[in-house]
């Protein structure tokens, strides 16, 4: 998922985008895409979920 901005598309769908961009921007983009009939696609690396498996 990318968020359009004046400086270009921002990679807000996963990876460092989850850690760098505010949650409000990510949810706004996802809602805008979903309301427009397009799915918001998030991507995760298995390593990012590893701490949940060990818990």
N, C-alpha and C positions, 0 to 999 in steps of 0.2 A: 504494500500500500504506500502511495506517495501523496504528499500534501502539496498542492500548488502554492507557490509564493512568488513575490516579485523578483526574487533572486534565482528562482528555478524550483524544480521539484525537490521536496525534502523527503528523505526515506524514513517515514514514521511507522512502518509496518513491522518492525522487529529489529533484532540485533541491538546495535548501539543506539538506534532511534528510540527504543523504549527507555533507555537510560538517560538520553540527552534531552528529548523534547518533553514538554509538560503533558500530563495525562489529559488535560482539557483539550489540547490540540489534537491528540490522537483520537479521542472519543468524538470530537466534532467532525473530523475527517471521516471516521467510520460511519457515523450517522448520516452524513451528507451523501456518501456513496450508497448506503443501504436505502435511504429514502429515494434516491434516484434510480433504484432498480438494479444497482450493481453491487456485487458482494465485496465487502472489505476483507482483504486477505492479509492475515498476519503470519509471520514466519518465525520459527524458533529453531535453534540448534539444539540437539539432544543434550549437549553439555550444559545449556542454560536451565534444563529441567533436572539435572543430576542431583541437586540438593534436595529435591522433593522425593526422589527415589530412596535416598539414604535415610530420610526422616522416619 
